[in-house]
Amino acid sequence: MHAAIMRSNAGTPPLFSKLCLPTSTIPVCSVFCLYFKNERENMTKSNTIINKYNGNDYLNATGEVGYGMMNDYIFRIVFQENKFALKGLLCSVLGLEEDQIVGLSITNEVKPGESIADKEYRMDIVVELNDDTKIDLEMQKDDYNNWQYRSLSYLCREFDSLHHGQDYSEVKNVYQIGFLNYTLFEDHPEFYAKYQMRNVRDGHVYTDRFNLIVVSLNQEKLATDEDRARGIDRWARLFRAKTWEELKMVASNDKYMTSAVETVFLTNEDKNAIKIAREREDFLRSQAYKEAKIKELETSNAEKDAEIKRLRAELEALKKGK
């Protein structure tokens, strides 16, 4: 997918020329949606992206990134709208060659910049790959102590996708890919882990069509030679980067990563998208605070209950002593 708006001879992005509308009359969200609608299937890229309003050059962007790909909404929008970057990410994580991906579509697209209801809005991306594979991928910044169950739920949902009349042998390969900014199992830390159904005695694979992949972004130091050869560690650094300088440095000489960073830039220039990203962070921050407070109160109540039980036991002992 083409993630960049090229500078025309007259200094106006081609998008506006195609629309035959003055830039001042087009809302940011409309530009964002129309641009990606027109360019979605184009698998080429450019080195320069121009802001639709103030002409800021992506290559000259400096300082802290407003909202990067650790924000699950930004992650979703970037890889939903930029299928070129998504292809590169999947090749890296799944160990595929470029020519092995001949078809790629997203089955749960949302409109960029459109308001969301937190209880109804899933931040995962569901991908159909080559008509024989389904992939569910998601970014999760905070640990809610339920990922192993949540990821299994997502995986089973995609695995159980046969239509009436289909034979069970036609079930598609499924993958659930979680990018976590924490260590899933503290007693067994890994950077890249792939889980399958296996015989507990000898490790024999029950089926290779049911796969869970966990990338612990905070455990990059544990990346293996194979992880590094496939560039998974670079994607991890890209996701966690906080400045434009760092983003561009990590992405340098990689066409897929550069394209992803360009789309991050474009998304950060969309006021509606940024509003939703901010609201999403506020919601998660509030949720984390409430969950921590509940846990604190539960611990406090448990301690009080134990103390009451102890005092009652002492009181009974005193009564019997009389």
PASE-269248 format. One record per residue: x, y, z of N, C-alpha, C in turn; residue number from 1. Coordinates in pm, whole numbers, plus 50000, padded with zeros to 5 digits. Layout:
BEGIN
KEVO   n.xx   n.yy   n.zz  ca.xx  ca.yy  ca.zz   c.xx   c.yy   c.zz  num
KEVO      X      Y      Z      X      Y      Z      X      Y      Z  NUM
...
//
This chain:
BEGIN
KEVO   n.xx   n.yy   n.zz  ca.xx  ca.yy  ca.zz   c.xx   c.yy   c.zz  num
KEVO  50084  49882  50000  50000  50000  50000  50087  50122  50000    1
KEVO  50041  50222  49934  50118  50345  49920  50091  50432  50040    2
KEVO  50192  50450  50128  50170  50521  50254  50212  50666  50246    3
KEVO  50250  50717  50131  50303  50851  50124  50226  50936  50026    4
KEVO  50210  51064  50058  50151  51160  49968  50264  51234  49900    5
KEVO  50274  51224  49767  50385  51284  49695  50365  51434  49675    6
KEVO  50475  51508  49677  50469  51650  49651  50458  51674  49500    7
KEVO  50354  51743  49456  50337  51771  49314  50417  51894  49275    8
KEVO  50425  51922  49147  50502  52036  49100  50449  52167  49157    9
KEVO  50317  52170  49179  50258  52294  49230  50258  52298  49382   10
KEVO  50312  52195  49444  50317  52193  49590  50191  52138  49653   11
KEVO  50095  52091  49573  49971  52036  49625  49972  51885  49612   12
KEVO  49943  51810  49720  49941  51665  49711  49846  51619  49601   13
KEVO  49883  51515  49525  49800  51466  49415  49659  51432  49458   14
KEVO  49641  51393  49586  49508  51358  49632  49409  51468  49605   15
KEVO  49450  51593  49635  49359  51705  49616  49336  51732  49468   16
KEVO  49440  51710  49387  49424  51727  49244  49323  51627  49189   17
KEVO  49332  51502  49240  49239  51399  49196  49096  51435  49234   18
KEVO  49080  51492  49353  48946  51524  49401  48892  51652  49340   19
KEVO  48983  51735  49282  48945  51863  49224  48876  51952  49326   20
KEVO  48927  51949  49450  48871  52031  49556  48981  52111  49621   21
KEVO  48955  52234  49666  49056  52310  49738  49081  52247  49874   22
KEVO  49206  52247  49917  49241  52179  50043  49166  52235  50161   23
KEVO  49136  52362  50161  49073  52424  50277  48931  52375  50300   24
KEVO  48870  52311  50198  48731  52268  50212  48717  52124  50255   25
KEVO  48830  52051  50270  48823  51909  50299  48859  51883  50445   26
KEVO  48769  51824  50525  48802  51790  50664  48916  51690  50669   27
KEVO  48993  51695  50776  49109  51605  50788  49067  51460  50776   28
KEVO  48961  51419  50849  48920  51279  50847  48881  51236  50707   29
KEVO  48814  51326  50632  48772  51292  50497  48893  51270  50408   30
KEVO  48995  51355  50423  49118  51339  50346  49182  51206  50378   31
KEVO  49190  51175  50507  49253  51050  50551  49184  50930  50487   32
KEVO  49050  50927  50495  48975  50813  50444  48980  50806  50291   33
KEVO  48962  50921  50224  48964  50922  50079  49100  50883  50024   34
KEVO  49205  50932  50090  49341  50901  50044  49366  50751  50047   35
KEVO  49335  50689  50162  49362  50547  50174  49267  50464  50088   36
KEVO  49145  50514  50066  49053  50441  49980  49109  50435  49838   37
KEVO  49165  50546  49790  49220  50552  49655  49350  50473  49641   38
KEVO  49430  50471  49749  49565  50415  49740  49582  50278  49802   39
KEVO  49477  50223  49861  49489  50105  49946  49560  49987  49881   40
KEVO  49531  49962  49754  49586  49843  49690  49720  49868  49620   41
KEVO  49769  49991  49628  49896  50023  49562  50011  49981  49652   42
KEVO  50094  49888  49608  50201  49834  49692  50334  49904  49667   43
KEVO  50332  50032  49634  50456  50106  49617  50469  50206  49729   44
KEVO  50583  50275  49735  50605  50371  49843  50697  50483  49796   45
KEVO  50708  50588  49877  50797  50700  49849  50866  50741  49977   46
KEVO  50967  50822  49965  51042  50864  50083  50983  50987  50150   47
KEVO  50887  51051  50087  50838  51177  50141  50687  51175  50159   48
KEVO  50643  51225  50273  50501  51238  50299  50476  51383  50338   49
KEVO  50375  51444  50282  50348  51585  50306  50217  51602  50381   50
KEVO  50222  51677  50489  50100  51707  50563  50006  51788  50475   51
KEVO  49880  51754  50482  49780  51814  50395  49757  51962  50425   52
KEVO  49791  52006  50546  49756  52142  50586  49876  52236  50599   53
KEVO  49982  52188  50664  50092  52282  50689  50220  52247  50616   54
KEVO  50219  52141  50536  50336  52110  50454  50453  52050  50528   55
KEVO  50434  52003  50650  50545  51943  50724  50599  51822  50650   56
KEVO  50727  51812  50639  50791  51702  50569  50821  51591  50668   57
KEVO  50778  51469  50635  50801  51354  50722  50950  51338  50754   58
KEVO  51035  51358  50654  51178  51338  50674  51237  51439  50772   59
KEVO  51171  51551  50790  51219  51654  50882  51152  51648  51019   60
KEVO  51063  51551  51039  50994  51538  51168  51095  51506  51278   61
KEVO  51089  51578  51388  51182  51557  51499  51106  51557  51631   62
KEVO  51175  51512  51735  51117  51517  51869  51027  51399  51900   63
KEVO  50952  51413  52007  50868  51305  52056  50749  51279  51962   64
KEVO  50720  51153  51941  50604  51113  51861  50479  51133  51947   65
KEVO  50379  51197  51890  50256  51219  51966  50196  51088  52013   66
KEVO  50161  51003  51917  50105  50871  51948  50166  50769  51854   67
KEVO  50244  50677  51912  50310  50576  51832  50232  50446  51830   68
KEVO  50297  50341  51783  50227  50214  51763  50207  50133  51891   69
KEVO  50258  50181  52005  50223  50118  52131  50079  50150  52169   70
KEVO  50024  50256  52113  49882  50287  52130  49806  50188  52041   71
KEVO  49720  50104  52099  49659  49997  52021  49569  50048  51909   72
KEVO  49513  50169  51925  49432  50225  51817  49520  50267  51700   73
KEVO  49632  50333  51729  49724  50373  51622  49779  50249  51551   74
KEVO  49815  50147  51629  49863  50021  51572  49759  49964  51475   75
KEVO  49635  49965  51518  49528  49908  51435  49511  49987  51306   76
KEVO  49506  50119  51317  49484  50202  51199  49602  50193  51102   77
KEVO  49724  50198  51156  49842  50193  51070  49843  50067  50984   78
KEVO  49822  49950  51047  49834  49825  50972  49705  49788  50899   79
KEVO  49593  49848  50938  49472  49829  50860  49483  49905  50728   80
KEVO  49529  50030  50736  49534  50115  50618  49657  50090  50531   81
KEVO  49765  50042  50592  49889  50020  50517  49916  49871  50504   82
KEVO  49857  49810  50404  49873  49665  50386  50013  49629  50337   83
KEVO  50082  49726  50279  50222  49703  50240  50306  49678  50365   84
KEVO  50291  49764  50465  50364  49746  50591  50318  49620  50663   85
KEVO  50188  49592  50658  50134  49471  50721  50197  49346  50660   86
KEVO  50212  49347  50529  50276  49234  50461  50418  49213  50514   87
KEVO  50493  49321  50530  50629  49310  50580  50633  49257  50722   88
KEVO  50541  49304  50806  50534  49258  50945  50503  49109  50951   89
KEVO  50406  49064  50871  50368  48922  50873  50479  48834  50818   90
KEVO  50548  48880  50715  50662  48803  50662  50766  48782  50772   91
KEVO  50792  48885  50849  50891  48878  50956  50847  48783  51067   92
KEVO  50726  48802  51118  50679  48725  51233  50654  48578  51198   93
KEVO  50603  48554  51076  50571  48417  51036  50684  48348  50961   94
KEVO  50792  48421  50932  50906  48362  50862  50875  48330  50717   95
KEVO  50802  48421  50650  50764  48400  50511  50849  48484  50418   96
KEVO  50863  48439  50293  50925  48519  50189  50818  48610  50128   97
KEVO  50860  48721  50068  50766  48816  50012  50670  48751  49913   98
KEVO  50722  48665  49825  50638  48608  49721  50544  48499  49772   99
KEVO  50556  48464  49901  50464  48367  49959  50331  48430  49997  100
KEVO  50326  48562  50004  50200  48632  50031  50147  48685  49899  101
KEVO  50043  48621  49847  49986  48661  49718  49849  48725  49735  102
KEVO  49790  48711  49852  49661  48772  49880  49652  48811  50026  103
KEVO  49605  48932  50053  49597  48981  50191  49477  49075  50203  104
KEVO  49386  49043  50293  49271  49130  50314  49236  49133  50462  105
KEVO  49170  49239  50505  49129  49255  50645  48978  49244  50652  106
KEVO  48929  49160  50741  48786  49131  50745  48709  49212  50849  107
KEVO  48779  49290  50931  48709  49369  51034  48755  49515  51032  108
KEVO  48757  49573  50913  48802  49712  50899  48708  49809  50970  109
KEVO  48767  49917  51018  48690  50026  51076  48726  50154  51002  110
KEVO  48641  50253  51013  48665  50380  50947  48761  50464  51030  111
KEVO  48877  50501  50977  48973  50584  51053  48909  50715  51097  112
KEVO  48933  50752  51223  48883  50878  51274  48741  50875  51323  113
KEVO  48675  50759  51310  48536  50748  51354  48531  50711  51500  114
KEVO  48442  50775  51576  48433  50751  51720  48403  50605  51748  115
KEVO  48454  50559  51861  48436  50419  51898  48374  50408  52037  116
KEVO  48306  50296  52061  48254  50263  52194  48345  50157  52252  117
KEVO  48408  50187  52364  48512  50099  52417  48465  49956  52440  118
KEVO  48340  49939  52483  48292  49805  52513  48261  49726  52386  119
KEVO  48243  49796  52274  48204  49728  52152  48320  49719  52052  120
KEVO  48426  49787  52076  48532  49804  51977  48649  49713  52010  121
KEVO  48680  49620  51919  48796  49533  51937  48916  49593  51866  122
KEVO  49030  49589  51933  49150  49649  51877  49235  49551  51796  123
KEVO  49188  49428  51784  49265  49332  51704  49234  49350  51556  124
KEVO  49325  49303  51472  49309  49307  51327  49296  49163  51279  125
KEVO  49191  49133  51204  49169  48999  51152  49205  48998  51003  126
KEVO  49301  48913  50968  49357  48912  50832  49330  48778  50765  127
KEVO  49288  48783  50639  49278  48665  50554  49403  48663  50465  128
KEVO  49478  48554  50472  49604  48545  50399  49599  48430  50299  129
KEVO  49616  48463  50171  49625  48362  50066  49506  48267  50060  130
KEVO  49393  48310  50114  49269  48229  50112  49278  48099  50190  131
KEVO  49388  48076  50263  49397  47951  50338  49441  47972  50483  132
KEVO  49458  48099  50523  49508  48128  50657  49436  48250  50715  133
KEVO  49400  48240  50843  49340  48353  50913  49434  48394  51027  134
KEVO  49454  48523  51040  49548  48575  51140  49478  48683  51222  135
KEVO  49488  48673  51352  49437  48776  51442  49558  48835  51515  136
KEVO  49580  48965  51500  49695  49025  51568  49653  49149  51644  137
KEVO  49723  49173  51756  49686  49283  51844  49807  49332  51922  138
KEVO  49806  49461  51951  49905  49523  52039  49843  49538  52177  139
KEVO  49917  49498  52281  49869  49520  52417  49982  49577  52502  140
KEVO  49961  49699  52545  50063  49772  52620  50069  49732  52766  141
KEVO  49952  49709  52827  49945  49681  52970  49900  49538  52997  142
KEVO  49943  49485  53110  49912  49349  53149  49785  49347  53234  143
KEVO  49681  49280  53184  49556  49268  53258  49539  49127  53314  144
KEVO  49648  49051  53312  49651  48917  53371  49549  48821  53308  145
KEVO  49521  48839  53179  49425  48749  53116  49461  48716  52971  146
KEVO  49586  48751  52930  49617  48737  52788  49610  48593  52739  147
KEVO  49657  48496  52817  49657  48359  52768  49514  48311  52741  148
KEVO  49417  48361  52817  49278  48321  52795  49214  48405  52684  149
KEVO  49245  48530  52682  49191  48618  52578  49241  48577  52440  150
KEVO  49371  48550  52430  49427  48511  52301  49369  48379  52253  151
KEVO  49346  48285  52345  49284  48158  52308  49142  48178  52259  152
KEVO  49071  48270  52322  48934  48300  52280  48932  48354  52139  153
KEVO  49024  48448  52110  49034  48503  51975  49068  48393  51873  154
KEVO  49164  48307  51911  49210  48203  51820  49098  48103  51789  155
KEVO  49027  48061  51892  48918  47965  51872  48807  48026  51787  156
KEVO  48783  48153  51805  48679  48222  51729  48711  48217  51579  157
KEVO  48838  48238  51545  48877  48236  51404  48888  48094  51350  158
KEVO  48926  47999  51436  48940  47859  51393  48804  47799  51358  159
KEVO  48703  47835  51436  48568  47781  51415  48495  47865  51310  160
KEVO  48539  47854  51186  48486  47942  51081  48436  47866  50958  161
KEVO  48412  47736  50974  48359  47659  50862  48215  47699  50831  162
KEVO  48181  47698  50705  48045  47728  50663  47966  47597  50651  163
KEVO  47835  47611  50649  47748  47493  50639  47784  47411  50515  164
KEVO  47804  47283  50535  47835  47195  50424  47984  47169  50405  165
KEVO  48070  47249  50468  48214  47230  50454  48261  47114  50542  166
KEVO  48361  47042  50492  48420  46933  50570  48521  46990  50668  167
KEVO  48538  46922  50781  48631  46971  50882  48774  46978  50832  168
KEVO  48806  46898  50730  48941  46902  50675  48971  47034  50604  169
KEVO  48866  47112  50578  48882  47240  50509  48909  47356  50604  170
KEVO  48917  47328  50732  48942  47436  50828  49075  47505  50795  171
KEVO  49077  47636  50809  49195  47714  50770  49301  47715  50881  172
KEVO  49425  47739  50840  49531  47764  50937  49497  47892  51011  173
KEVO  49515  47895  51141  49489  48016  51217  49608  48050  51306  174
KEVO  49631  48180  51319  49735  48232  51406  49678  48346  51490  175
KEVO  49713  48348  51616  49686  48465  51699  49823  48520  51737  176
KEVO  49848  48644  51698  49978  48708  51724  49958  48823  51821  177
KEVO  50020  48812  51937  50009  48917  52037  50143  48988  52055  178
KEVO  50142  49120  52038  50260  49201  52068  50238  49262  52206  179
KEVO  50311  49210  52305  50288  49249  52444  50406  49330  52496  180
KEVO  50375  49437  52566  50481  49520  52623  50512  49478  52767  181
KEVO  50502  49350  52791  50532  49294  52924  50566  49147  52906  182
KEVO  50610  49084  53012  50647  48943  53008  50527  48859  53046  183
KEVO  50482  48774  52955  50361  48695  52980  50379  48599  53096  184
KEVO  50491  48526  53095  50520  48431  53203  50652  48471  53268  185
KEVO  50644  48527  53386  50765  48577  53454  50865  48467  53483  186
KEVO  50816  48345  53504  50906  48232  53532  50957  48166  53404  187
KEVO  50914  48219  53289  50961  48163  53161  50966  48275  53056  188
KEVO  51054  48372  53076  51060  48486  52983  51115  48447  52847  189
KEVO  51054  48499  52743  51099  48478  52605  51069  48605  52525  190
KEVO  51142  48622  52415  51112  48734  52326  51007  48692  52224  191
KEVO  51033  48582  52155  50939  48531  52054  50905  48388  52091  192
KEVO  50777  48360  52108  50735  48225  52144  50617  48182  52057  193
KEVO  50623  48058  52011  50514  48002  51930  50460  47879  52002  194
KEVO  50328  47875  52022  50264  47766  52093  50170  47691  51999  195
KEVO  50169  47556  52013  50080  47470  51937  50025  47362  52028  196
KEVO  49925  47291  51980  49872  47176  52054  49966  47058  52031  197
KEVO  50018  47003  52141  50115  46894  52130  50087  46786  52234  198
KEVO  50138  46667  52208  50132  46558  52303  50224  46592  52420  199
KEVO  50171  46588  52542  50249  46630  52658  50362  46533  52690  200
KEVO  50354  46411  52639  50459  46312  52668  50580  46325  52576  201
KEVO  50552  46332  52446  50666  46330  52353  50674  46453  52263  202
KEVO  50580  46549  52279  50586  46672  52202  50534  46661  52060  203
KEVO  50474  46547  52024  50422  46532  51888  50310  46633  51862  204
KEVO  50318  46700  51745  50220  46804  51713  50086  46741  51677  205
KEVO  49980  46786  51744  49844  46739  51716  49795  46796  51584  206
KEVO  49816  46928  51563  49787  46994  51437  49870  47121  51427  207
KEVO  49911  47154  51305  49988  47277  51286  49899  47390  51236  208
KEVO  49767  47369  51243  49674  47472  51196  49623  47562  51309  209
KEVO  49670  47540  51429  49622  47612  51548  49743  47669  51621  210
KEVO  49771  47798  51603  49898  47855  51649  49880  47984  51728  211
KEVO  49953  47993  51836  49960  48115  51918  50103  48167  51915  212
KEVO  50118  48294  51883  50251  48356  51882  50249  48476  51977  213
KEVO  50349  48481  52063  50361  48592  52157  50498  48658  52137  214
KEVO  50496  48789  52112  50619  48867  52102  50623  48961  52221  215
KEVO  50713  48934  52315  50727  49019  52434  50824  49131  52400  216
KEVO  50771  49248  52372  50851  49360  52324  50958  49402  52424  217
KEVO  50933  49380  52552  51027  49421  52656  51139  49319  52677  218
KEVO  51136  49210  52602  51238  49106  52618  51325  49094  52493  219
KEVO  51348  49204  52425  51427  49202  52302  51565  49142  52324  220
KEVO  51619  49159  52443  51753  49106  52473  51758  48955  52464  221
KEVO  51642  48889  52467  51636  48744  52458  51613  48696  52315  222
KEVO  51614  48787  52219  51593  48749  52079  51702  48652  52034  223
KEVO  51663  48549  51962  51758  48450  51911  51818  48500  51779  224
KEVO  51917  48428  51731  51976  48462  51601  51871  48456  51491  225
KEVO  51781  48359  51499  51674  48347  51400  51578  48466  51408  226
KEVO  51543  48508  51531  51457  48625  51549  51518  48748  51483  227
KEVO  51649  48766  51505  51718  48882  51449  51730  48872  51297  228
KEVO  51753  48751  51247  51764  48732  51102  51634  48766  51032  229
KEVO  51522  48742  51099  51391  48771  51042  51347  48915  51070  230
KEVO  51425  48988  51151  51394  49129  51177  51287  49152  51280  231
KEVO  51251  49049  51357  51144  49066  51457  51189  49162  51566  232
KEVO  51317  49159  51601  51368  49250  51704  51360  49396  51658  233
KEVO  51379  49419  51528  51370  49557  51475  51226  49607  51480  234
KEVO  51132  49519  51449  50992  49559  51461  50959  49594  51607  235
KEVO  51014  49517  51700  50991  49546  51842  51044  49684  51879  236
KEVO  51165  49717  51831  51222  49849  51858  51139  49959  51792  237
KEVO  51088  49929  51673  51006  50027  51602  50879  50056  51680  238
KEVO  50816  49952  51731  50692  49971  51807  50715  50053  51934  239
KEVO  50830  50033  51998  50855  50099  52127  50922  50236  52113  240
KEVO  50961  50272  51991  51030  50400  51969  50941  50518  52011  241
KEVO  51001  50619  52071  50925  50733  52123  50953  50863  52051  242
KEVO  51057  50866  51965  51089  50988  51891  51093  50958  51742  243
KEVO  51076  51064  51661  51082  51048  51517  51223  51007  51473  244
KEVO  51323  51060  51544  51460  51023  51510  51483  50873  51527  245
KEVO  51433  50820  51639  51449  50678  51666  51370  50594  51566  246
KEVO  51248  50636  51536  51166  50564  51439  51236  50553  51304  247
KEVO  51287  50667  51257  51350  50669  51125  51482  50592  51124  248
KEVO  51553  50595  51236  51679  50521  51244  51653  50370  51238  249
KEVO  51554  50322  51316  51523  50180  51317  51472  50135  51181  250
KEVO  51391  50221  51117  51329  50184  50989  51420  50199  50869  251
KEVO  51533  50263  50887  51621  50292  50772  51659  50164  50697  252
KEVO  51656  50173  50565  51693  50062  50476  51595  49946  50479  253
KEVO  51477  49966  50538  51374  49863  50534  51247  49927  50478  254
KEVO  51206  49883  50360  51094  49947  50290  50962  49931  50365  255
KEVO  50944  49818  50432  50819  49795  50504  50809  49882  50629  256
KEVO  50918  49887  50704  50918  49966  50826  50908  50115  50795  257
KEVO  50980  50159  50691  50973  50299  50651  50831  50337  50612  258
KEVO  50764  50248  50541  50626  50274  50502  50536  50282  50625  259
KEVO  50559  50195  50724  50480  50198  50847  50499  50330  50920  260
KEVO  50625  50378  50928  50653  50504  50998  50586  50620  50925  261
KEVO  50586  50617  50792  50519  50722  50716  50370  50727  50749  262
KEVO  50310  50609  50768  50168  50604  50801  50143  50650  50944  263
KEVO  50238  50624  51034  50227  50678  51170  50226  50831  51163  264
KEVO  50313  50886  51079  50320  51031  51063  50187  51085  51011  265
KEVO  50134  51022  50907  50009  51067  50849  49896  51058  50951  266
KEVO  49892  50949  51028  49787  50931  51129  49798  51037  51238  267
KEVO  49921  51073  51275  49940  51176  51377  49901  51314  51327  268
KEVO  49885  51331  51196  49840  51458  51141  49689  51464  51126  269
KEVO  49620  51357  51161  49475  51354  51152  49416  51382  51290  270
KEVO  49347  51496  51304  49298  51540  51434  49197  51443  51495  271
KEVO  49111  51387  51412  49011  51294  51463  49075  51164  51511  272
KEVO  49172  51114  51436  49241  50992  51476  49316  51013  51608  273
KEVO  49381  51128  51622  49455  51157  51745  49361  51173  51863  274
KEVO  49245  51231  51840  49145  51245  51947  49105  51108  51999  275
KEVO  49084  51013  51908  49045  50879  51950  49162  50809  52020  276
KEVO  49283  50827  51969  49400  50767  52033  49416  50818  52176  277
KEVO  49392  50948  52195  49401  51008  52328  49292  50953  52419  278
KEVO  49170  50945  52366  49060  50891  52445  49086  50745  52483  279
KEVO  49146  50672  52391  49177  50532  52418  49278  50519  52532  280
KEVO  49381  50602  52531  49480  50599  52638  49417  50640  52771  281
KEVO  49329  50741  52768  49261  50784  52890  49175  50672  52946  282
KEVO  49106  50602  52858  49021  50491  52901  49104  50380  52965  283
KEVO  49215  50342  52901  49299  50235  52954  49365  50276  53086  284
KEVO  49404  50405  53095  49463  50455  53218  49363  50450  53333  285
KEVO  49241  50492  53304  49135  50489  53405  49102  50347  53445  286
KEVO  49097  50258  53348  49067  50118  53376  49176  50056  53462  287
KEVO  49302  50085  53431  49413  50030  53508  49409  50080  53653  288
KEVO  49375  50209  53669  49367  50267  53804  49258  50198  53885  289
KEVO  49141  50180  53824  49028  50118  53895  49058  49974  53932  290
KEVO  49123  49901  53839  49157  49762  53868  49260  49753  53979  291
KEVO  49356  49845  53979  49457  49846  54085  49392  49880  54219  292
KEVO  49297  49973  54218  49228  50014  54341  49145  49899  54396  293
KEVO  49077  49826  54306  48998  49711  54348  49088  49605  54412  294
KEVO  49202  49580  54349  49296  49481  54402  49347  49524  54539  295
KEVO  49377  49655  54553  49425  49708  54681  49319  49690  54789  296
KEVO  49193  49720  54756  49085  49707  54854  49059  49560  54889  297
KEVO  49069  49474  54788  49049  49331  54815  49157  49279  54908  298
KEVO  49282  49323  54885  49393  49283  54973  49371  49335  55113  299
KEVO  49330  49462  55120  49305  49525  55250  49192  49453  55324  300
KEVO  49086  49421  55253  48972  49352  55315  49012  49212  55360  301
KEVO  49095  49144  55281  49140  49011  55317  49222  49016  55445  302
KEVO  49308  49118  55455  49389  49134  55577  49300  49164  55697  303
KEVO  49198  49247  55676  49105  49279  55786  49028  49155  55828  304
KEVO  48983  49076  55728  48909  48954  55760  48996  48856  55839  305
KEVO  49124  48847  55802  49216  48758  55874  49238  48805  56017  306
KEVO  49249  48937  56033  49268  48992  56167  49145  48971  56253  307
KEVO  49026  48988  56193  48902  48964  56268  48892  48818  56310  308
KEVO  48928  48730  56218  48925  48586  56250  49020  48554  56363  309
KEVO  49139  48613  56360  49239  48588  56465  49189  48638  56600  310
KEVO  49132  48759  56603  49083  48817  56728  48966  48737  56785  311
KEVO  48879  48689  56697  48767  48607  56744  48816  48478  56805  312
KEVO  48921  48420  56743  48977  48296  56797  49036  48320  56936  313
KEVO  49106  48435  56954  49162  48469  57083  49052  48492  57187  314
KEVO  48944  48556  57140  48832  48585  57231  48768  48454  57278  315
KEVO  48751  48359  57187  48692  48230  57223  48781  48155  57321  316
KEVO  48913  48168  57298  49009  48102  57386  49001  48161  57526  317
KEVO  48985  48292  57533  48975  48359  57663  48849  48315  57736  318
KEVO  48738  48305  57662  48611  48264  57722  48621  48124  57780  319
KEVO  48687  48034  57705  48701  47897  57753  48793  47890  57874  320
KEVO  48887  47983  57880  48983  47986  57990  48915  48023  58122  321
KEVO  48805  48098  58116  48732  48135  58236  48664  48012  58299  322
//
